[in-house]
């Protein structure tokens, strides 16, 4: 393959200030910068210079509290992805811009118009990370009390995307499928008046892991963000998604599998391991307890953290499904583990994603090995903390990938579809 094209896709996942719960406390981190437009402009230029496919921003629709208590030591900035990506669009020319938007708490016409606008202002670089929202507190911010059951959320998502496609298709001059505007979920009288977005519509991205999620992704997605803690897990997931796509009559090469990969890079392996250990230690007992509290929807700080979990009280009052919380905590309960010790271990877990710790050369080897094994089509990088780890990757790993013909040395076109090798829409 020519050196200009490469065979490795790179995305930068830039929500917040890094992957590790305590990373924001590192001396090289700049947590205050997440409220500074210049920070996002600088990151956008850096990622584009490194020839990444895209920048991805997550979103959250729920408060970051635990049963009403706001944590004091967690970094919790969450800014609107459309606004951030629009700012980055103004200082870049090629890198893709992927916004996360829920199909459960939005409406198709509004989302279609917003992505058309992002595609206009970026001249064809918009992508939509489609999520269905799983946090049980999210409904409270939308005048509802309960989250839709998972299969229902995915049924709504399918109808939502179909309706959005009609809006974009009508703008491109396609014949309107009126049936797609009326479903069990939506009844839409007419389409929107706007000209065709440069790409026709945004690139569709998904991150489903359950059976429902995988089926939805196989039908809809052109790129998939997924957890893959090992190469074997990555290959199994990619093989499964390609088989599902083929069964639906889709070309499996039209779906790029992009597992998350956290990273800590050092000049030597010992240096990288030492910084990784340092970042983990920055999650002190109080931070770690707050982190698990948020994750189960129960304020653990009200109990002595050097004592075992009061499991029955927790499962009676937690905001997440009690059976899942019980299963998560029972090993610690049975072992008599103190709250703080379990929380420390929890804060150090990779949360399903791979974590690379090593030198630039070792990281290039790691990526090449996964690509050669068919374990992924690229990686969605989640730096340990920002912006330091991303800067090191761009400065020291990217040149090695380009020397190995793994990563493009220039963009092949102006649009996100071009970067992914997807070609124009039919």
C-alpha positions as CSV (number, residue, x, y, z in Angstrom):
1,X,0.0,0.0,0.0
2,X,1.3,3.5,-0.8
3,X,2.8,5.5,2.0
4,X,0.4,8.3,1.3
5,X,-2.6,6.2,2.2
6,X,-1.5,4.0,5.1
7,X,-3.7,1.3,6.6
8,X,-4.3,2.5,10.1
9,X,-7.1,4.8,11.1
10,X,-6.7,7.1,14.1
11,X,-9.4,9.0,16.1
12,X,-8.9,11.2,19.1
13,X,-11.5,10.9,21.8
14,X,-11.3,14.2,23.6
15,X,-14.1,14.4,26.2
16,X,-12.9,16.0,29.4
17,X,-9.2,16.0,30.3
18,X,-8.2,12.3,30.0
19,X,-8.8,8.7,30.6
20,X,-7.7,8.3,34.2
21,X,-10.0,9.5,37.0
22,X,-7.1,11.3,38.8
23,X,-5.2,12.3,35.6
24,X,-6.5,15.9,35.9
25,X,-4.3,16.3,39.0
26,X,-1.0,15.6,37.2
27,X,1.4,18.5,37.0
28,X,1.5,18.3,33.2
29,X,-2.3,18.3,32.9
30,X,-4.2,21.6,32.2
31,X,-7.7,21.0,33.5
32,X,-8.7,24.7,33.5
33,X,-8.0,24.8,29.7
34,X,-11.1,22.8,28.9
35,X,-13.1,26.0,29.2
36,X,-10.7,27.9,26.8
37,X,-11.5,28.0,23.1
38,X,-7.8,28.4,22.3
39,X,-7.2,25.0,23.9
40,X,-9.6,23.3,21.5
41,X,-8.2,25.2,18.5
42,X,-4.6,24.1,19.4
43,X,-5.7,20.5,19.8
44,X,-7.6,20.5,16.5
45,X,-4.5,21.8,14.7
46,X,-2.3,19.3,16.4
47,X,-4.5,16.3,15.5
48,X,-4.9,17.4,11.9
49,X,-1.1,17.9,11.5
50,X,-0.8,14.3,12.7
51,X,-3.2,13.2,10.0
52,X,-5.9,11.6,12.3
53,X,-9.2,10.7,10.6
54,X,-11.3,12.5,13.2
55,X,-11.8,14.1,16.6
56,X,-14.7,12.6,18.7
57,X,-16.5,14.4,21.5
58,X,-18.8,12.5,23.9
59,X,-21.7,14.0,25.6
60,X,-23.7,13.4,28.8
61,X,-27.3,14.1,29.6
62,X,-27.3,13.4,33.3
63,X,-25.8,15.1,36.3
64,X,-22.5,13.8,37.6
65,X,-23.9,13.4,41.1
66,X,-24.3,10.4,43.4
67,X,-27.8,10.4,44.9
68,X,-27.8,14.2,45.0
69,X,-24.2,14.8,46.2
70,X,-21.9,16.5,43.7
71,X,-18.4,15.0,43.9
72,X,-15.6,17.4,45.0
73,X,-12.6,15.6,43.4
74,X,-13.8,14.4,40.0
75,X,-13.1,16.3,36.9
76,X,-16.6,16.8,35.4
77,X,-16.5,19.3,32.6
78,X,-18.9,18.4,29.8
79,X,-19.3,21.0,27.1
80,X,-21.6,20.9,24.1
81,X,-19.9,18.8,21.3
82,X,-21.5,20.8,18.4
83,X,-20.1,24.1,19.7
84,X,-16.6,22.7,20.4
85,X,-16.4,21.0,17.0
86,X,-17.6,24.1,15.2
87,X,-14.8,26.1,16.9
88,X,-12.3,23.5,15.8
89,X,-13.7,23.4,12.2
90,X,-12.7,27.1,11.9
91,X,-9.0,26.4,12.4
92,X,-8.7,23.1,10.5
93,X,-9.3,21.9,6.9
94,X,-9.3,18.1,6.9
95,X,-9.8,16.4,10.2
96,X,-13.2,14.9,10.8
97,X,-15.5,16.2,13.5
98,X,-17.7,13.6,15.3
99,X,-20.4,14.6,17.8
100,X,-22.2,12.3,20.1
101,X,-25.9,12.8,20.1
102,X,-28.6,10.6,21.7
103,X,-31.6,9.3,19.8
104,X,-33.6,8.9,23.0
105,X,-33.7,12.5,24.1
106,X,-33.7,14.5,20.8
107,X,-35.9,14.7,17.7
108,X,-34.9,13.7,14.2
109,X,-35.5,17.1,12.5
110,X,-33.5,19.0,15.0
111,X,-30.6,16.5,14.8
112,X,-30.7,16.4,11.0
113,X,-30.5,20.2,10.9
114,X,-27.6,20.4,13.4
115,X,-25.5,17.8,11.6
116,X,-26.2,19.4,8.2
117,X,-25.0,22.7,9.7
118,X,-21.8,21.1,11.1
119,X,-21.2,19.5,7.7
120,X,-21.7,22.9,6.0
121,X,-19.3,24.8,8.3
122,X,-16.7,22.1,8.1
123,X,-17.1,21.6,4.3
124,X,-17.9,17.9,4.7
125,X,-16.3,16.6,7.8
126,X,-19.2,15.9,10.2
127,X,-19.8,12.5,11.9
128,X,-22.6,11.4,14.2
129,X,-21.8,9.1,17.1
130,X,-25.3,7.6,17.7
131,X,-26.1,6.7,21.3
132,X,-29.3,5.6,23.0
133,X,-28.4,6.8,26.5
134,X,-28.1,4.3,29.3
135,X,-27.8,6.4,32.5
136,X,-31.0,6.0,34.6
137,X,-30.8,9.7,35.8
138,X,-31.0,11.1,32.2
139,X,-34.8,11.0,32.0
140,X,-35.1,13.4,34.9
141,X,-33.6,16.2,32.8
142,X,-36.3,15.7,30.2
143,X,-39.5,15.6,32.2
144,X,-39.5,11.8,32.5
145,X,-38.9,9.5,35.4
146,X,-37.8,6.2,33.8
147,X,-35.4,5.2,31.1
148,X,-36.8,3.3,28.2
149,X,-36.0,-0.4,28.2
150,X,-32.9,-1.2,26.2
151,X,-34.6,-3.0,23.2
152,X,-37.1,-0.1,23.0
153,X,-34.3,2.4,23.0
154,X,-32.7,0.7,20.0
155,X,-36.1,0.4,18.2
156,X,-36.5,4.2,18.6
157,X,-32.9,4.7,17.4
158,X,-33.6,2.8,14.2
159,X,-36.7,4.8,13.5
160,X,-34.8,8.0,14.5
161,X,-31.9,7.4,12.0
162,X,-34.4,6.4,9.3
163,X,-36.3,9.7,9.7
164,X,-33.0,11.7,9.8
165,X,-31.9,10.0,6.6
166,X,-35.2,11.1,4.9
167,X,-34.5,14.7,5.9
168,X,-30.9,14.6,4.5
169,X,-32.1,12.6,1.4
170,X,-34.8,15.2,0.6
171,X,-32.2,17.9,0.8
172,X,-30.1,15.9,-1.7
173,X,-33.1,15.7,-4.1
174,X,-34.0,12.1,-3.4
175,X,-37.6,11.0,-3.6
176,X,-39.1,11.2,-0.1
177,X,-40.2,8.0,1.6
178,X,-43.2,9.2,3.4
179,X,-43.6,6.0,5.2
180,X,-40.3,6.6,7.0
181,X,-41.7,9.9,8.4
182,X,-44.5,8.0,10.2
183,X,-43.6,5.2,12.7
184,X,-44.4,4.0,16.1
185,X,-42.1,6.7,17.4
186,X,-42.4,9.7,15.1
187,X,-45.1,11.2,13.0
188,X,-43.6,13.9,10.8
189,X,-45.6,16.0,8.3
190,X,-42.9,17.4,6.1
191,X,-39.2,17.7,5.5
192,X,-36.7,20.5,6.2
193,X,-35.8,23.2,3.7
194,X,-32.0,23.2,3.4
195,X,-29.6,22.5,0.6
196,X,-27.6,19.2,0.5
197,X,-24.8,18.9,3.0
198,X,-21.4,18.4,1.4
199,X,-21.2,14.7,2.4
200,X,-25.0,14.1,1.8
201,X,-25.2,13.2,5.5
202,X,-22.7,12.8,8.4
203,X,-20.7,9.6,8.7
204,X,-22.6,7.3,11.0
205,X,-20.7,6.0,14.1
206,X,-22.0,3.7,16.8
207,X,-20.7,2.0,20.0
208,X,-23.2,-0.8,20.7
209,X,-21.9,-3.8,22.7
210,X,-25.1,-5.7,23.6
211,X,-26.8,-8.0,21.1
212,X,-29.3,-5.1,20.3
213,X,-26.4,-2.7,20.0
214,X,-24.4,-4.9,17.7
215,X,-27.4,-5.5,15.4
216,X,-28.1,-1.8,15.2
217,X,-24.4,-1.1,14.4
218,X,-24.3,-3.8,11.8
219,X,-27.3,-2.2,10.0
220,X,-26.3,1.5,10.5
221,X,-22.7,2.2,11.4
222,X,-19.8,3.1,9.1
223,X,-17.4,3.2,12.1
224,X,-17.7,1.6,15.5
225,X,-16.1,2.7,18.7
226,X,-15.8,-0.4,21.0
227,X,-13.9,-1.7,24.0
228,X,-11.2,-4.3,23.3
229,X,-8.9,-5.0,26.3
230,X,-6.9,-7.6,24.4
231,X,-6.1,-8.4,20.8
232,X,-8.1,-11.6,21.0
233,X,-11.2,-9.6,22.2
234,X,-10.7,-7.1,19.4
235,X,-10.4,-9.7,16.7
236,X,-13.5,-11.5,18.0
237,X,-15.5,-8.3,18.0
238,X,-14.4,-7.3,14.5
239,X,-15.1,-10.7,13.1
240,X,-18.5,-10.7,14.6
241,X,-19.4,-7.3,13.3
242,X,-18.1,-8.1,9.8
243,X,-20.2,-11.3,9.8
244,X,-23.3,-9.4,10.9
245,X,-22.8,-6.8,8.2
246,X,-22.3,-9.4,5.5
247,X,-25.5,-11.2,6.6
248,X,-27.4,-8.0,6.1
249,X,-25.9,-7.6,2.6
250,X,-23.5,-4.9,3.5
251,X,-19.8,-4.8,2.5
252,X,-17.9,-5.4,5.8
253,X,-15.1,-3.2,4.5
254,X,-17.6,-0.3,4.8
255,X,-17.4,-0.5,8.6
256,X,-14.2,0.6,10.4
257,X,-13.7,-1.0,13.9
258,X,-12.0,1.5,16.1
259,X,-11.4,0.2,19.7
260,X,-10.6,2.6,22.5
261,X,-6.9,2.7,23.5
262,X,-5.7,4.7,26.5
263,X,-2.0,5.5,26.5
264,X,0.9,6.5,28.7
265,X,4.2,7.0,26.7
266,X,7.7,7.4,28.1
267,X,11.2,7.7,26.7
268,X,11.9,4.4,28.3
269,X,9.5,1.6,29.4
270,X,10.5,2.3,33.0
271,X,9.6,5.9,32.6
272,X,6.2,5.1,31.1
273,X,5.4,2.6,33.9
274,X,6.5,5.1,36.6
275,X,4.2,7.8,35.1
276,X,1.3,5.3,34.8
277,X,1.8,4.4,38.5
278,X,1.9,8.1,39.4
279,X,-1.3,8.8,37.6
280,X,-3.1,5.9,39.3
281,X,-1.9,7.2,42.7
282,X,-3.4,10.6,42.0
283,X,-6.8,8.9,42.5
284,X,-6.6,9.1,46.3
285,X,-9.1,7.4,48.6
286,X,-11.7,10.2,48.5
287,X,-11.5,10.6,44.8
288,X,-11.8,6.8,44.3
289,X,-14.8,6.6,46.6
290,X,-16.5,9.4,44.7
291,X,-15.7,7.7,41.4
292,X,-17.5,4.5,42.4
293,X,-20.3,6.4,44.0
294,X,-21.1,8.1,40.7
295,X,-20.8,4.8,38.9
296,X,-23.5,3.0,41.0
297,X,-25.6,6.0,41.8
298,X,-25.1,5.8,45.6
299,X,-23.2,8.2,47.9
300,X,-20.6,6.0,49.6
301,X,-19.0,9.0,51.4
302,X,-21.8,8.9,54.0
303,X,-20.2,5.6,55.4
304,X,-16.8,5.0,57.0
305,X,-14.7,4.1,54.0
306,X,-12.4,1.8,56.1
307,X,-15.4,-0.5,56.7
308,X,-17.1,-3.0,54.5
309,X,-20.0,-2.1,52.2
310,X,-23.5,-2.0,53.7
311,X,-24.7,-3.9,50.8
312,X,-28.4,-4.2,51.6
313,X,-28.7,-0.4,52.2
314,X,-26.8,0.3,48.9
315,X,-29.0,-2.0,46.7
316,X,-32.1,-0.6,48.3
317,X,-31.3,3.0,47.5
318,X,-28.9,3.0,44.5
319,X,-29.9,4.7,41.3
320,X,-28.6,1.9,39.0
321,X,-30.3,-1.5,38.7
322,X,-29.9,-3.2,42.1
323,X,-29.1,-6.6,40.7
324,X,-26.1,-5.3,38.7
325,X,-24.8,-3.3,41.7
326,X,-25.2,-6.3,44.0
327,X,-23.2,-8.5,41.6
328,X,-20.5,-5.9,41.3
329,X,-20.0,-5.4,45.0
330,X,-20.7,-9.0,46.4
331,X,-17.1,-10.2,45.9
332,X,-15.9,-7.4,48.1
333,X,-18.7,-8.0,50.6
334,X,-17.9,-11.6,50.9
335,X,-14.2,-10.9,51.4
336,X,-14.9,-8.2,53.9
337,X,-13.0,-5.7,51.8
338,X,-13.0,-2.1,53.0
339,X,-14.9,0.4,50.8
340,X,-11.8,2.5,50.1
341,X,-9.7,-0.6,49.0
342,X,-12.4,-1.8,46.6
343,X,-12.8,1.8,45.3
344,X,-9.1,2.1,44.7
345,X,-9.0,-1.1,42.7
346,X,-12.1,0.1,40.7
347,X,-10.5,3.4,39.9
348,X,-7.5,1.6,38.4
349,X,-9.6,-0.7,36.1
350,X,-9.4,-0.1,32.3
351,X,-13.2,0.0,32.0
352,X,-13.1,-2.5,29.1
353,X,-10.6,-0.5,27.0
354,X,-7.0,-1.4,26.3
355,X,-4.3,0.6,28.1
356,X,-0.8,0.9,26.5
357,X,2.1,1.8,28.7
358,X,5.6,1.9,27.0
359,X,7.8,3.7,24.5
360,X,6.9,5.2,21.2
361,X,8.5,2.3,19.4
362,X,6.6,-0.2,21.5
363,X,3.4,1.6,20.8
364,X,4.0,1.6,17.0
365,X,4.7,-2.2,17.4
366,X,1.5,-2.6,19.3
367,X,-0.6,-0.9,16.7
368,X,1.0,-2.7,13.8
369,X,0.5,-6.1,15.5
370,X,-3.2,-5.5,16.0
371,X,-3.7,-4.3,12.4
372,X,-1.8,-7.3,11.0
373,X,-3.9,-9.7,13.2
374,X,-7.2,-8.2,11.9
375,X,-8.1,-7.1,15.4
376,X,-9.2,-3.6,14.4
377,X,-9.0,-1.0,11.6
378,X,-7.5,1.6,13.8
379,X,-7.7,3.1,17.3
380,X,-9.7,5.7,19.1
381,X,-7.1,7.2,21.3
382,X,-8.0,8.2,24.9
383,X,-4.9,9.9,26.3
384,X,-4.2,9.3,30.0
385,X,-4.4,13.0,30.7
386,X,-4.5,16.0,28.4
387,X,-2.9,17.5,26.6
388,X,0.5,16.0,27.4
389,X,0.0,12.4,26.3
390,X,-1.7,13.4,23.0
391,X,1.2,15.7,22.3
392,X,3.8,13.0,22.9
393,X,1.9,10.6,20.7
394,X,1.6,13.1,17.8
395,X,5.3,14.1,18.1
396,X,6.9,10.7,18.7
397,X,4.6,7.9,17.6
398,X,3.0,9.4,14.5
399,X,6.4,9.7,12.6
400,X,7.1,6.0,13.3
401,X,3.7,4.9,12.0
402,X,4.3,7.0,8.9
403,X,7.8,5.5,8.4
404,X,6.2,2.0,8.5
405,X,3.6,3.0,5.9
406,X,0.8,2.5,8.5
407,X,-0.4,6.0,8.7
408,X,-1.1,8.5,5.8
409,X,1.4,11.3,5.3
410,X,-1.4,13.4,3.7
411,X,-5.1,13.4,3.4
412,X,-6.6,11.8,0.3
413,X,-9.6,14.2,0.2
414,X,-11.3,17.0,2.1
415,X,-14.1,15.0,3.7
416,X,-14.4,12.5,6.5
417,X,-15.8,9.9,4.1
418,X,-12.5,10.2,2.2
419,X,-10.4,9.6,5.3
420,X,-12.3,6.4,6.0
421,X,-12.2,5.2,2.4
422,X,-15.9,5.0,2.3
423,X,-16.5,6.8,-1.0
424,X,-19.5,9.0,-1.8
425,X,-23.0,8.0,-0.9
426,X,-25.1,6.2,-3.5
